[in-house]
């Protein structure tokens, strides 16, 4: 009874706290002056030193605002010099991205809903013959794909195991704790084998369960986690005769800061002509693991134990991007190394480096994975598409959001909202979305793209970065589009990096990135391939026996 009487009060405090946090994060102290200053600066080219100083002050203020927001969100972690440098770098990135638009969260939600429905309408249209990529069953390309899928399915267990107990409990919610409590107490590696904290031995026990390896197969395990320093382990894979370096993906605030440190920097390597731009934060994480592997003699120890084994580097998400850059760094010392990057970030390597890695890196992407399409040019394109589509829709926002919620949950046919640029004048937009009125008044660069197509062809503000290596794209064969779909079948094909040059809006854009979904898809394809080989062998034997 007492709990019932206090429950409304508890809910009220929760709502108040989240409202205050939301206001602190979203509130823009610069107000409308930001857009006016930026757009005026663009038109006048800042001819006077006074206007140049004004624009500099506005930019500095905006950067400080974003830096305070990031510090607030990361208040629960210990902050040092590396964190402060990362905060400033990320704040500059967010300031530049949001400087030319006044979109509010509800406008973004409406724009994403409209883009999803428009995208589904385009997907329902039949593709042109040249757009469909297919291979004959007996082609060498298909044989190569089957081999890589089998290897990827095997090594994905190592990439998933790098997440430790959170992944194991997530995939085995009812039995994981009991198994870990029963099995992990006696399997503690020596202090020289492990770095970082692993209370109750849950991380190491989970790695053992997921990989199926024995304690003696592990050379080094690191659970140490700071910004630009991510956990990894080195193990002997006797089944494939490989020394596997598995790098963990994003699992902490420090990892998120590493992800968001998306500035470009040069990657300089001796005897490699294909130097180019790389993701700054992920490159620093790869440098950290490289120093541990080489300077601490971890790889020398592994190859002393198994000198005939090959080197394989794997990782998922942030771990996949780190593994890719680490493979580039180690390529000269280990020419036969192989890297499997599962769902790596899209904005990772410049074109020259991406082409160079096609000889030794295989990227695996499932469906409409958001992270594999994340890059600053793609984010700019998404912002431009949102502004374009909301500016040309004359329906009230509440109708768009209500129908969008129904469509996302229950499916149905995409609504026929007028969203295309069809030559209408601004006066014909009887009910433009609220934030778009602001965009129309201020004439931000994003809105100017609606009237001046040459803006779309202007030099990019950010360099284009691409996925590493050869790309295997796995898609659902099932026609069902909802999350509750069962009996899902998958198809896989080699794909080009240009396929991932645009962010696709879908309820599965997040779930397609999850490691358990990637592992499920790869296991399904590997089992299907194994069943086909068995059928072909049985048919061959039957034909040999029959006269």
C-alpha positions as CSV (number, residue, x, y, z in Angstrom):
1,X,0.0,0.0,0.0
2,X,2.8,2.4,0.9
3,X,4.6,1.6,-2.4
4,X,1.4,2.3,-4.3
5,X,1.0,5.7,-2.7
6,X,4.6,6.7,-3.4
7,X,4.8,5.3,-6.9
8,X,3.3,8.4,-8.6
9,X,5.8,10.6,-6.7
10,X,8.6,8.4,-7.8
11,X,7.5,8.6,-11.4
12,X,7.3,12.4,-11.2
13,X,10.8,12.7,-10.0
14,X,12.0,10.4,-12.8
15,X,10.2,12.6,-15.3
16,X,11.7,15.8,-13.8
17,X,15.2,14.4,-13.8
18,X,15.1,13.2,-17.4
19,X,13.5,16.5,-18.4
20,X,16.3,18.5,-16.8
21,X,18.9,16.3,-18.4
22,X,17.2,16.7,-21.8
23,X,17.1,20.4,-21.5
24,X,20.7,20.6,-20.5
25,X,21.8,18.5,-23.5
26,X,19.5,19.9,-26.1
27,X,19.3,23.6,-25.1
28,X,21.4,25.8,-27.4
29,X,22.6,29.0,-25.7
30,X,23.5,30.4,-29.1
31,X,19.9,30.4,-30.3
32,X,19.1,31.8,-33.7
33,X,22.3,33.9,-33.8
34,X,24.3,30.8,-34.7
35,X,22.5,30.2,-38.0
36,X,22.4,33.9,-39.0
37,X,26.1,34.3,-38.4
38,X,27.1,31.2,-40.3
39,X,24.8,31.9,-43.3
40,X,25.8,35.6,-43.4
41,X,29.4,34.6,-43.3
42,X,28.9,32.2,-46.2
43,X,27.3,34.9,-48.4
44,X,29.8,37.7,-47.6
45,X,32.8,35.4,-47.4
46,X,33.9,37.2,-44.3
47,X,35.6,40.0,-46.1
48,X,36.1,42.1,-43.0
49,X,38.3,41.1,-40.0
50,X,35.4,42.1,-37.7
51,X,33.0,39.6,-39.2
52,X,35.8,36.9,-39.2
53,X,36.4,37.5,-35.5
54,X,32.6,37.3,-34.9
55,X,32.4,33.9,-36.7
56,X,35.4,32.6,-34.8
57,X,33.8,33.6,-31.5
58,X,30.5,31.9,-32.4
59,X,32.3,28.7,-33.4
60,X,34.4,28.7,-30.2
61,X,31.2,29.2,-28.1
62,X,29.4,26.4,-29.9
63,X,32.4,24.1,-29.4
64,X,32.5,24.9,-25.7
65,X,28.7,24.2,-25.5
66,X,29.2,20.7,-27.0
67,X,32.2,20.0,-24.9
68,X,30.2,20.7,-21.7
69,X,27.5,18.4,-22.9
70,X,30.0,15.6,-23.6
71,X,31.6,16.1,-20.2
72,X,28.2,15.9,-18.5
73,X,27.4,12.7,-20.3
74,X,30.8,11.2,-19.3
75,X,30.7,12.5,-15.7
76,X,30.8,8.9,-14.4
77,X,34.3,8.1,-15.8
78,X,37.7,9.3,-14.6
79,X,38.9,12.1,-17.0
80,X,42.5,12.7,-17.8
81,X,44.4,14.6,-20.6
82,X,43.4,12.0,-23.2
83,X,39.8,12.5,-22.3
84,X,40.0,16.2,-22.5
85,X,41.7,16.1,-26.0
86,X,39.0,13.7,-27.1
87,X,36.2,15.9,-25.7
88,X,37.5,18.9,-27.7
89,X,37.9,16.9,-30.9
90,X,34.4,15.4,-30.6
91,X,32.9,18.8,-29.7
92,X,34.4,20.3,-32.9
93,X,32.9,17.4,-34.9
94,X,29.4,17.9,-33.5
95,X,29.6,21.7,-33.8
96,X,30.5,21.5,-37.5
97,X,27.8,18.9,-38.1
98,X,24.9,20.8,-36.4
99,X,26.0,24.4,-37.3
100,X,23.8,24.9,-40.4
101,X,20.5,23.5,-39.3
102,X,17.8,24.1,-36.7
103,X,16.1,20.7,-36.8
104,X,14.6,19.6,-33.5
105,X,14.3,15.9,-32.4
106,X,10.6,15.6,-33.5
107,X,11.6,16.9,-37.0
108,X,14.4,14.3,-37.2
109,X,12.0,11.6,-36.1
110,X,9.5,12.7,-38.8
111,X,12.2,12.9,-41.4
112,X,13.5,9.4,-40.6
113,X,9.9,8.0,-40.8
114,X,9.4,9.5,-44.2
115,X,12.8,8.4,-45.4
116,X,12.0,4.8,-44.3
117,X,8.7,4.7,-46.1
118,X,10.1,6.2,-49.2
119,X,13.0,3.7,-49.1
120,X,10.6,0.8,-48.8
121,X,8.7,2.1,-51.8
122,X,11.8,2.2,-53.9
123,X,12.9,-1.3,-52.7
124,X,9.5,-2.7,-53.9
125,X,10.3,-1.6,-57.4
126,X,11.9,-4.2,-59.6
127,X,15.7,-3.7,-60.0
128,X,17.4,-3.3,-63.3
129,X,19.2,-6.4,-64.5
130,X,22.6,-4.8,-64.0
131,X,21.8,-3.9,-60.4
132,X,21.4,-7.6,-59.5
133,X,24.7,-9.3,-58.5
134,X,24.7,-13.0,-59.0
135,X,27.2,-15.8,-59.7
136,X,26.7,-19.2,-61.3
137,X,26.9,-22.0,-58.7
138,X,30.1,-23.4,-60.2
139,X,32.0,-20.1,-60.6
140,X,35.4,-19.6,-58.8
141,X,34.0,-16.5,-57.2
142,X,31.3,-18.5,-55.5
143,X,33.7,-21.1,-54.4
144,X,35.9,-18.4,-52.9
145,X,32.8,-16.9,-51.1
146,X,31.9,-20.2,-49.6
147,X,35.4,-20.7,-48.2
148,X,35.4,-17.2,-46.7
149,X,31.9,-17.6,-45.2
150,X,33.0,-20.8,-43.5
151,X,36.1,-19.1,-42.1
152,X,34.1,-16.1,-41.1
153,X,31.6,-18.2,-39.2
154,X,34.4,-19.9,-37.3
155,X,36.3,-16.7,-36.4
156,X,33.2,-14.8,-35.5
157,X,33.1,-16.9,-32.3
158,X,36.4,-15.3,-31.3
159,X,35.2,-11.8,-32.1
160,X,32.1,-12.4,-30.0
161,X,34.1,-14.0,-27.2
162,X,36.1,-10.8,-26.9
163,X,33.0,-9.1,-25.3
164,X,33.3,-11.5,-22.3
165,X,30.5,-12.1,-19.9
166,X,28.1,-9.4,-21.1
167,X,27.8,-11.2,-24.5
168,X,27.6,-14.6,-22.9
169,X,24.9,-13.6,-20.5
170,X,23.0,-11.7,-23.2
171,X,22.9,-14.8,-25.4
172,X,22.3,-17.3,-22.5
173,X,20.2,-15.3,-20.1
174,X,18.8,-18.2,-18.1
175,X,21.8,-20.5,-17.7
176,X,24.9,-18.3,-18.1
177,X,25.4,-17.3,-14.4
178,X,25.0,-20.8,-13.2
179,X,27.5,-22.2,-15.7
180,X,30.0,-19.4,-15.0
181,X,29.7,-19.8,-11.2
182,X,30.2,-23.6,-11.6
183,X,33.0,-23.6,-14.1
184,X,35.1,-20.5,-13.7
185,X,36.5,-20.7,-10.2
186,X,39.2,-23.2,-11.1
187,X,40.2,-21.8,-14.5
188,X,42.1,-18.7,-13.4
189,X,45.1,-17.9,-15.6
190,X,48.4,-16.8,-14.0
191,X,49.0,-13.1,-13.4
192,X,51.5,-13.0,-16.3
193,X,48.7,-14.1,-18.7
194,X,46.2,-11.5,-17.9
195,X,46.0,-7.7,-17.8
196,X,43.2,-5.7,-16.3
197,X,40.3,-6.5,-13.9
198,X,38.3,-9.7,-14.2
199,X,36.3,-10.1,-11.0
200,X,35.1,-13.6,-10.3
201,X,36.8,-14.7,-13.5
202,X,33.6,-14.2,-15.4
203,X,35.3,-12.7,-18.5
204,X,37.8,-15.5,-19.0
205,X,35.2,-18.1,-18.2
206,X,32.9,-16.7,-20.9
207,X,35.7,-16.6,-23.4
208,X,36.4,-20.3,-22.7
209,X,32.7,-21.2,-23.2
210,X,32.2,-19.2,-26.4
211,X,35.4,-20.3,-28.2
212,X,35.5,-23.9,-26.9
213,X,39.3,-23.5,-26.2
214,X,41.3,-24.7,-23.2
215,X,43.1,-22.6,-20.8
216,X,46.5,-23.6,-22.2
217,X,45.5,-22.3,-25.6
218,X,45.6,-18.6,-24.5
219,X,48.8,-16.6,-24.8
220,X,47.7,-13.3,-23.5
221,X,44.4,-11.8,-22.3
222,X,43.9,-8.0,-21.7
223,X,40.8,-6.6,-20.1
224,X,42.5,-3.2,-19.6
225,X,40.1,-0.5,-21.0
226,X,40.7,3.2,-21.4
227,X,40.1,5.7,-24.2
228,X,42.1,4.5,-27.2
229,X,43.0,1.3,-25.3
230,X,40.6,-1.5,-25.8
231,X,40.7,-5.2,-24.5
232,X,41.9,-8.0,-26.7
233,X,43.2,-11.6,-26.4
234,X,45.7,-13.8,-28.2
235,X,45.0,-17.5,-28.5
236,X,46.0,-20.6,-30.4
237,X,43.3,-22.0,-32.7
238,X,44.4,-25.6,-33.4
239,X,41.4,-26.3,-35.6
240,X,42.5,-23.8,-38.2
241,X,46.1,-23.8,-37.2
242,X,46.1,-20.1,-36.5
243,X,47.3,-17.6,-33.9
244,X,44.2,-15.5,-33.4
245,X,44.2,-11.9,-32.1
246,X,40.6,-11.0,-31.2
247,X,39.8,-7.3,-30.4
248,X,36.7,-6.3,-28.5
249,X,34.1,-4.0,-29.8
250,X,32.3,-1.1,-28.2
251,X,31.2,-1.8,-24.6
252,X,32.1,1.2,-22.4
253,X,32.0,5.0,-22.4
254,X,35.7,4.9,-23.2
255,X,35.0,2.9,-26.3
256,X,32.3,5.3,-27.4
257,X,34.8,8.2,-27.1
258,X,37.2,6.2,-29.2
259,X,34.5,5.7,-31.8
260,X,33.5,9.4,-31.9
261,X,37.1,10.6,-32.3
262,X,36.4,10.5,-36.0
263,X,38.9,13.0,-37.3
264,X,41.2,11.9,-40.1
265,X,44.9,11.4,-39.7
266,X,47.6,10.1,-42.0
267,X,48.8,6.5,-41.6
268,X,52.5,6.4,-42.5
269,X,54.0,2.9,-43.0
270,X,57.4,2.0,-44.2
271,X,57.5,0.1,-47.6
272,X,53.8,0.7,-48.1
273,X,53.0,3.2,-50.9
274,X,49.3,3.2,-50.3
275,X,49.4,5.5,-47.4
276,X,46.3,7.6,-46.8
277,X,43.7,8.8,-44.3
278,X,42.3,6.7,-41.4
279,X,39.9,7.1,-38.5
280,X,41.9,8.8,-35.8
281,X,40.5,7.2,-32.7
282,X,40.5,3.7,-34.1
283,X,44.1,4.1,-35.3
284,X,45.2,5.1,-31.9
285,X,43.5,2.0,-30.5
286,X,45.3,-0.1,-33.1
287,X,48.6,1.5,-32.2
288,X,48.1,0.5,-28.6
289,X,47.6,-3.1,-29.4
290,X,50.4,-3.1,-31.9
291,X,52.8,-1.9,-29.2
292,X,51.6,-4.6,-26.8
293,X,52.0,-7.4,-29.4
294,X,55.4,-6.3,-30.7
295,X,57.1,-4.5,-27.8
296,X,55.9,-6.9,-25.1
297,X,56.8,-9.9,-27.2
298,X,53.4,-11.4,-27.2
299,X,53.5,-12.5,-30.9
300,X,57.0,-13.8,-30.5
301,X,55.9,-16.0,-27.6
302,X,52.9,-17.3,-29.7
303,X,55.1,-18.1,-32.7
304,X,57.7,-19.8,-30.5
305,X,54.9,-22.2,-29.4
306,X,53.4,-22.6,-32.8
307,X,55.9,-21.5,-35.5
308,X,53.9,-23.1,-38.4
309,X,50.7,-21.4,-37.6
310,X,49.4,-18.3,-39.5
311,X,48.3,-15.0,-38.0
312,X,44.6,-14.1,-38.0
313,X,43.2,-10.9,-36.6
314,X,39.5,-10.6,-35.9
315,X,37.0,-8.1,-34.3
316,X,33.5,-6.9,-34.4
317,X,32.3,-3.2,-34.7
318,X,35.0,-1.0,-33.1
319,X,37.1,-4.2,-32.8
320,X,36.7,-4.9,-36.5
321,X,37.9,-1.4,-37.4
322,X,40.8,-1.7,-35.0
323,X,41.7,-5.2,-36.3
324,X,41.7,-3.9,-39.8
325,X,44.2,-1.1,-39.1
326,X,46.2,-3.4,-36.9
327,X,46.4,-5.8,-39.9
328,X,47.8,-3.0,-42.1
329,X,50.4,-2.3,-39.5
330,X,51.5,-5.9,-39.2
331,X,51.3,-6.8,-42.9
332,X,55.0,-6.2,-43.6
333,X,56.1,-8.4,-40.7
334,X,53.6,-11.1,-41.4
335,X,52.8,-11.2,-45.1
336,X,50.5,-14.2,-44.9
337,X,48.2,-12.7,-42.2
338,X,44.5,-12.6,-42.6
339,X,41.9,-10.3,-41.1
340,X,38.2,-10.7,-40.6
341,X,36.4,-7.5,-39.7
342,X,32.7,-8.1,-38.7
343,X,30.5,-5.0,-39.0
344,X,33.4,-2.5,-39.0
345,X,32.7,1.3,-39.1
346,X,32.2,2.7,-42.6
347,X,34.4,5.7,-42.2
348,X,37.6,3.9,-41.7
349,X,40.1,4.0,-44.6
350,X,40.7,6.2,-47.6
351,X,40.2,4.7,-51.0
352,X,43.9,3.9,-51.6
353,X,44.2,2.0,-48.3
354,X,40.8,0.3,-48.8
355,X,42.0,-1.0,-52.1
356,X,45.3,-2.1,-50.6
357,X,43.6,-4.2,-47.9
358,X,41.5,-6.2,-50.4
359,X,44.4,-8.7,-50.5
360,X,44.2,-9.7,-46.8
361,X,41.0,-8.3,-45.2
362,X,37.5,-9.6,-45.5
363,X,34.6,-7.4,-44.1
364,X,31.3,-9.0,-43.2
365,X,28.2,-6.8,-43.2
366,X,24.7,-8.0,-42.4
367,X,21.6,-6.3,-43.8
368,X,21.1,-2.6,-43.2
369,X,23.7,-2.3,-40.5
370,X,24.0,1.4,-39.5
371,X,27.6,1.3,-38.2
372,X,28.9,-0.1,-41.5
373,X,27.4,3.0,-43.2
374,X,28.5,5.5,-40.6
375,X,30.9,8.2,-42.0
376,X,30.8,11.9,-41.9
377,X,30.0,12.3,-45.6
378,X,27.1,9.8,-45.1
379,X,25.9,11.7,-42.1
380,X,25.9,14.9,-44.1
381,X,24.0,13.2,-46.8
382,X,21.4,11.9,-44.2
383,X,21.0,15.4,-42.8
384,X,20.5,16.8,-46.3
385,X,17.9,14.1,-47.1
386,X,16.0,14.8,-43.9
387,X,15.9,18.5,-44.6
388,X,14.8,17.8,-48.2
389,X,12.0,15.4,-47.3
390,X,10.5,17.4,-44.4
391,X,10.6,20.7,-46.4
392,X,8.5,19.1,-49.2
393,X,5.9,17.4,-47.0
394,X,2.7,19.3,-46.4
395,X,1.2,17.0,-43.8
396,X,1.0,17.9,-40.0
397,X,3.9,16.4,-38.0
398,X,1.6,14.4,-35.7
399,X,0.1,12.6,-38.7
400,X,3.5,11.6,-39.9
401,X,4.7,10.4,-36.5
402,X,1.5,8.5,-35.7
403,X,1.4,6.7,-39.0
404,X,5.2,6.1,-38.8
405,X,4.8,4.4,-35.4
406,X,2.0,2.2,-36.8
407,X,4.1,1.3,-39.9
408,X,7.2,0.4,-37.8
409,X,5.3,-1.8,-35.4
410,X,2.6,-3.4,-37.5
411,X,3.8,-3.0,-41.1
412,X,1.5,-2.4,-44.0
413,X,1.9,-0.2,-47.1
414,X,4.1,2.9,-47.0
415,X,2.0,6.1,-46.8
416,X,1.8,8.2,-50.0
417,X,2.9,11.4,-48.3
418,X,4.0,14.0,-50.9
419,X,7.7,14.0,-50.2
420,X,9.4,14.3,-53.6
421,X,10.7,17.5,-55.1
422,X,8.1,18.0,-57.8
423,X,8.6,21.7,-58.7
424,X,6.2,23.0,-56.1
425,X,6.8,26.6,-54.8
426,X,7.4,27.4,-51.2
427,X,3.9,29.0,-51.1
428,X,2.3,25.7,-51.9
429,X,3.6,24.1,-48.7
430,X,0.4,24.8,-46.6
431,X,1.7,23.1,-43.4
432,X,5.5,22.9,-43.4
433,X,7.1,21.2,-40.4
434,X,7.9,23.6,-37.5
435,X,11.7,23.6,-37.7
436,X,11.6,23.8,-41.5
437,X,10.0,27.3,-41.1
438,X,13.2,28.3,-39.3
439,X,15.3,26.7,-42.0
440,X,13.4,28.5,-44.7
441,X,13.9,31.9,-43.0
442,X,17.6,31.4,-42.2
443,X,18.4,29.7,-45.6
444,X,20.9,27.3,-44.0
445,X,23.3,25.5,-46.4
446,X,21.3,22.3,-45.9
447,X,18.1,24.0,-47.0
448,X,19.8,25.8,-49.9
449,X,20.6,22.3,-51.3
450,X,16.9,22.1,-52.1
451,X,17.1,25.0,-54.5
452,X,20.7,24.8,-55.7
453,X,21.7,21.3,-56.8
454,X,25.2,22.5,-57.4
455,X,25.6,22.6,-53.6
456,X,25.3,18.8,-53.7
457,X,28.2,18.6,-56.1
458,X,30.5,21.0,-54.1
459,X,33.7,19.7,-52.6
460,X,33.0,17.5,-49.6
461,X,33.6,19.0,-46.2
462,X,34.9,15.6,-45.0
463,X,37.2,13.2,-46.9
464,X,35.5,10.0,-48.0
465,X,36.5,7.0,-46.0
466,X,35.5,3.4,-46.8
467,X,35.1,-0.1,-45.4
468,X,38.3,-2.2,-45.4
469,X,39.1,-5.1,-47.7
470,X,36.7,-7.3,-49.7
471,X,33.1,-7.0,-48.5
472,X,30.7,-9.9,-48.0
473,X,27.1,-8.5,-47.7
474,X,24.6,-10.9,-46.1
475,X,20.9,-10.1,-46.5
476,X,17.7,-11.8,-45.4
477,X,16.1,-13.9,-48.1
478,X,12.8,-13.9,-46.2
479,X,10.1,-11.6,-47.5
480,X,9.0,-10.7,-44.0
481,X,10.1,-7.2,-42.9
482,X,9.1,-7.2,-39.3
483,X,11.2,-8.1,-36.2
484,X,8.9,-11.0,-35.3
485,X,9.8,-12.9,-38.4
486,X,10.8,-16.5,-37.9
487,X,12.6,-19.1,-40.0
488,X,14.9,-16.5,-41.6
489,X,17.1,-17.5,-44.4
490,X,20.1,-15.6,-45.6
491,X,22.0,-15.0,-48.9
492,X,25.5,-13.7,-49.2
493,X,27.4,-12.1,-52.1
494,X,30.5,-10.0,-52.7
495,X,29.7,-6.4,-52.7
496,X,31.3,-3.0,-53.5
497,X,32.1,-0.3,-51.0
498,X,29.8,2.1,-53.0
499,X,26.8,0.0,-51.8
500,X,27.3,1.4,-48.3
501,X,27.6,5.1,-49.4
502,X,24.2,5.9,-47.9
503,X,22.5,5.3,-44.6
504,X,19.4,3.1,-44.8
505,X,16.6,3.7,-42.4
506,X,15.1,0.5,-41.0
507,X,14.0,-1.0,-37.6
508,X,16.9,-3.5,-38.2
509,X,19.6,-0.9,-38.8
510,X,20.7,-1.5,-35.1
511,X,19.9,-5.2,-34.7
512,X,21.7,-6.1,-37.9
513,X,24.9,-4.8,-36.2
514,X,24.6,-6.9,-33.1
515,X,27.2,-9.7,-32.8
516,X,24.7,-12.4,-32.1
517,X,22.8,-11.6,-35.3
518,X,26.0,-11.6,-37.3
519,X,27.0,-15.0,-35.8
520,X,23.5,-16.4,-36.4
521,X,23.6,-15.3,-40.1
522,X,27.1,-16.8,-40.6
523,X,26.2,-20.1,-38.9
524,X,23.1,-20.4,-41.0
525,X,25.0,-19.9,-44.2
526,X,27.8,-22.2,-43.1
527,X,25.3,-25.0,-42.2
528,X,23.5,-24.5,-45.5
529,X,26.8,-24.8,-47.4
530,X,27.7,-27.9,-45.4
531,X,24.3,-29.5,-46.2
532,X,24.7,-28.7,-49.9
533,X,28.2,-30.4,-49.9
534,X,26.7,-33.5,-48.2
535,X,23.9,-33.7,-50.8
536,X,26.3,-33.3,-53.7
537,X,28.6,-36.0,-52.3
538,X,25.6,-38.4,-51.8
539,X,24.4,-37.8,-55.3
540,X,27.9,-38.4,-56.7
541,X,28.2,-41.7,-54.8
542,X,24.8,-42.8,-56.1
543,X,25.7,-42.0,-59.7
544,X,29.0,-43.9,-59.3
545,X,27.2,-47.0,-57.9
546,X,24.4,-47.0,-60.5
547,X,25.4,-48.5,-63.9
